[in-house]
């Protein structure tokens, strides 16, 4: 599926590849009559060379963009796992259903956004979660930002305390 997506931007170059072949085929009859080679043969060769260089340049750019995207995704996943580990290691927050999801953009200048989702029983625990996340982000990744999507549910505390 990815190969077809990358092939579409270069589909307009295919007629350029066919043109020099037709030009060379037309000048072949002129060579058999004993005249000097036409300058269009050199033009066709230069056109083929230019098209090949453009295709190689486009492939190089595509590889660089893909590599940058992969590195940004790896960085976001690493940051997400560090925050999740910090939330699990904190004893006061260990039993709460809290999840960190990191999302990064392809552009290197845009910050990684870490969305903290879940439910907490009190507003104090919500602040504790966001404070812990802010500490982890400042230690590990200074340009990342946290997005608070936590819900405060006072009834959750009663559900946790009730034996199953």
C-alpha positions in Angstrom: 0.0 0.0 0.0 2.9 2.4 0.8 4.6 1.7 -2.5 1.5 2.8 -4.5 1.2 6.0 -2.4 4.8 6.9 -3.2 4.4 6.0 -6.9 1.6 8.4 -7.6 3.7 11.7 -7.3 6.2 10.3 -9.8 3.6 9.1 -12.4 3.9 12.3 -14.3 7.6 11.5 -15.1 6.8 8.4 -17.1 6.0 10.3 -20.4 9.4 12.0 -20.1 11.1 8.6 -20.0 9.3 7.5 -23.2 10.1 10.8 -25.1 13.9 10.3 -25.6 13.3 6.8 -26.8 11.0 8.0 -29.6 13.5 10.8 -30.4 16.3 8.3 -30.7 14.2 6.0 -32.9 13.5 8.8 -35.3 17.1 9.8 -35.7 18.3 6.2 -36.3 17.1 6.5 -39.9 19.2 9.6 -40.4 22.3 7.7 -39.2 21.8 5.0 -41.8 21.8 7.5 -44.7 25.3 8.6 -43.9 24.6 12.0 -42.3 26.1 13.2 -39.0 24.2 12.4 -35.8 21.5 14.9 -34.9 21.9 17.0 -31.8 18.5 15.7 -30.5 20.3 12.4 -29.5 22.4 14.4 -27.0 19.2 16.2 -25.9 17.5 12.9 -25.3 20.4 11.5 -23.3 20.6 14.7 -21.2 16.8 14.4 -20.6 17.1 10.8 -19.5 20.0 11.7 -17.2 18.0 14.6 -15.7 14.9 12.5 -15.1 17.0 9.7 -13.5 18.7 12.3 -11.2 15.3 13.8 -10.3 14.0 10.4 -9.4 17.0 9.6 -7.3 16.7 13.0 -5.5 13.0 12.3 -4.9 13.8 8.9 -3.5 16.5 10.4 -1.2 14.1 13.0 0.1 11.4 10.4 0.7 13.8 8.2 2.7 14.9 11.2 4.8 11.3 12.2 5.6 10.5 8.6 6.5 13.5 8.3 8.7 12.7 11.6 10.5 9.1 10.4 11.0 10.3 7.1 12.5 12.7 8.8 14.8 10.0 11.2 16.1 7.6 8.3 16.7 10.3 6.4 18.6 11.0 9.5 20.7 7.3 9.9 21.4 6.9 6.2 22.4 9.9 6.4 24.7 8.5 9.5 26.4 5.1 7.8 26.7 6.6 4.7 28.4 8.7 6.8 30.8 5.6 8.7 31.9 3.6 5.5 32.2 6.3 4.0 34.3 6.5 7.1 36.6 2.7 6.9 37.1 2.9 3.2 37.9 5.8 3.6 40.4 4.0 6.3 42.4 2.2 4.4 45.2 -0.6 6.9 45.6 -1.5 6.7 41.9 -0.7 3.1 41.2 -4.3 1.8 41.3 -5.9 4.5 39.2 -6.9 4.0 35.5 -4.6 6.6 34.1 -3.0 6.4 30.6 -0.4 8.6 28.9 -0.5 8.8 25.1 2.2 10.7 23.3 1.7 12.2 19.8 4.4 13.8 17.7 4.4 15.8 14.5 6.7 15.3 11.5 8.1 18.7 12.0 11.0 18.8 14.4 10.1 22.2 15.9 6.6 21.2 17.1 6.5 19.9 20.6 5.5 16.3 21.5 2.0 16.4 23.1 1.4 13.9 25.9 -2.4 13.4 26.6 -3.1 12.2 30.1 -6.4 10.4 30.2 -8.3 8.5 32.8 -10.4 9.0 36.0 -9.3 10.1 39.4 -11.4 10.3 42.6 -10.3 13.8 43.8 -9.0 17.1 42.4 -5.9 16.8 44.5 -5.0 13.5 42.9 -5.6 15.1 39.5 -3.1 17.9 40.4 -0.7 15.2 41.7 -0.8 13.3 38.4 -0.3 16.5 36.3 2.6 17.6 38.6 4.3 14.2 38.3 3.9 14.3 34.5 5.3 17.9 34.4 8.3 16.7 36.4 9.0 13.8 34.1 8.6 16.0 31.0 11.0 18.6 32.4 13.6 15.9 33.2 13.4 13.9 30.0 12.1 16.2 27.3 12.0 19.9 27.8 10.0 20.8 24.7 7.1 18.4 25.3 3.8 19.5 26.8 1.1 17.7 28.7 -2.5 17.9 27.9 -4.9 17.3 30.9 -7.8 15.0 29.9 -8.4 13.6 33.4 -11.9 13.3 34.8 -12.7 13.7 38.5 -15.3 11.2 39.7 -16.0 11.3 43.4 -17.9 8.1 43.3 -14.9 6.2 42.0 -13.3 6.4 45.5 -16.3 4.4 46.9 -16.0 1.8 44.1 -12.3 1.3 44.8 -12.8 0.9 48.6 -15.7 -1.6 48.2 -14.5 -5.3 48.3 -15.2 -7.4 45.3 
